[in-house]
Amino acid sequence: LGCGIDRLTVLDLRARACPSTFVYTKLALEQVAENTVIDARYSSAESAANVSRSLDEEGHTIIGSTRLDRQEWRVLIKKRPDNFNPI
């Protein structure tokens, strides 16, 4: 796919609400290989913002966040390296 990205996985969490959106996104990241980007879809700005902030704090890269329509937000998340070691 280029830019250090090996795979893209779509994760549709529009039927879920905070805080379960974070839990499901984190579980998805644990199951994918390094250099995978998750294209996560949420049904609220709150979920998109909270998940983005929490995953950024854990060392994952938030590539972008976009509102697609009235009821759908898209967050692109690149999994942190497997050897990531927070200080």
Secondary structure, DSSP 8 states (H G I E B T S, - for coil): -BTTB-EEEEEE-TT--TTHHHHHHHHHHHHS-TTEEEEEEESSHHHHHHHHHHHHHTT-EEEEEEEEETTEEEEEEE---TT----
